[in-house]
Amino acid sequence: MAMRGSAHFLALAVFMVIGINMLCNFHGVTAQFCQGTALSEIRAICDKSVAASGPEVPPSSECCSAMKLADLPCLCKQFTQEVEKVMSPKKVVDVARTCGVSAPTGLQCGSYKVPPPHA
């Protein structure tokens, strides 16, 4: 009896992952799973600071909190041409560094290659 319940739970979990993946792809953000904060959450919380267009805007404390939980190298792998229409990978890296998050030199973040930090 417990095995059948486990099988139902597993099937439900698989369908949920597929549904989330489809939903994220529909909105232009890949559904690769990273530990910590997802790229879509960074976009929502840090919107003005990471927007593809517009001036540089210092991150809010909420934005920095989200960035500190994010796996930056994993997030950078999610930058597609579609994502770059709404989010700037350069601004994401700059915001991460402003918030005290390490951004390794040479990391490829979408079309942006992370330079050495400013001295």
C-alpha positions in Angstrom: 0.0 0.0 0.0 2.8 2.4 0.9 4.6 1.7 -2.4 1.5 2.7 -4.4 1.3 6.0 -2.5 5.0 6.6 -3.2 4.5 5.9 -6.9 1.6 8.4 -7.0 3.7 11.0 -5.2 6.6 10.4 -7.6 4.3 10.7 -10.7 2.8 13.9 -9.3 6.3 15.3 -8.7 7.4 14.5 -12.2 4.3 16.2 -13.7 4.9 19.3 -11.5 8.6 19.5 -12.7 7.4 19.2 -16.3 4.7 21.8 -15.8 7.1 24.3 -14.1 9.6 23.7 -17.0 6.9 24.5 -19.6 5.7 27.5 -17.7 9.2 29.0 -17.3 10.1 28.3 -20.9 6.9 30.1 -22.0 8.0 33.2 -20.1 11.5 33.1 -21.6 13.4 31.9 -18.5 14.8 28.5 -18.7 13.9 26.1 -15.9 17.3 24.8 -15.0 17.2 24.3 -11.3 19.9 26.0 -9.3 20.3 26.0 -5.6 19.1 29.2 -3.9 17.4 32.0 -5.8 16.1 31.3 -9.3 16.8 33.7 -12.2 13.1 34.5 -12.4 13.2 35.6 -8.7 16.2 37.7 -9.3 14.3 39.4 -12.2 11.3 40.0 -10.0 13.1 41.2 -6.9 16.0 43.1 -8.6 14.0 44.3 -11.6 15.2 47.9 -11.9 18.8 46.9 -11.0 19.1 44.1 -13.6 16.8 45.4 -16.4 18.3 45.2 -19.9 17.5 48.8 -20.6 17.7 51.9 -18.5 20.3 53.3 -16.1 22.3 51.5 -13.5 20.2 51.4 -10.3 21.8 50.4 -6.9 20.3 47.1 -5.6 17.8 47.2 -2.7 18.5 45.2 0.5 15.9 42.7 -0.7 17.8 42.3 -4.0 21.1 41.7 -2.2 19.5 39.1 0.1 18.2 37.3 -3.0 21.6 37.6 -4.7 23.4 36.2 -1.7 21.3 33.0 -1.9 21.8 32.6 -5.6 24.2 30.3 -7.3 25.6 32.8 -9.8 27.5 30.4 -12.1 24.3 28.4 -12.4 22.2 31.4 -13.0 24.6 32.6 -15.7 24.1 29.4 -17.6 20.4 30.3 -18.0 21.0 33.5 -19.9 19.6 33.0 -23.4 19.1 35.6 -26.1 15.5 35.8 -25.0 16.4 36.4 -21.3 18.9 39.1 -22.4 16.1 41.1 -23.9 14.7 41.7 -20.4 17.8 41.2 -18.1 21.4 42.4 -18.5 23.9 39.7 -17.6 26.5 42.5 -16.9 24.1 44.2 -14.5 23.4 40.9 -12.8 27.1 40.4 -12.2 27.6 44.0 -11.1 24.7 43.8 -8.7 26.1 40.5 -7.3 29.5 42.0 -6.7 27.9 45.1 -5.1 26.1 42.8 -2.8 29.3 41.0 -1.8 28.8 37.9 -4.0 31.8 36.5 -5.7 31.7 36.6 -9.5 34.6 34.6 -10.8 36.8 36.2 -13.5 36.1 34.6 -16.9 32.7 33.3 -16.0 30.5 33.3 -19.1 27.2 34.9 -18.1 25.1 34.8 -21.3 26.9 36.9 -23.9 28.9 38.7 -21.1 32.3 37.4 -19.9 33.0 38.5 -16.3 36.1 40.7 -16.1 38.4 40.9 -13.1 36.9 43.0 -10.2 37.8 46.6 -10.1 40.7 47.3 -7.7 
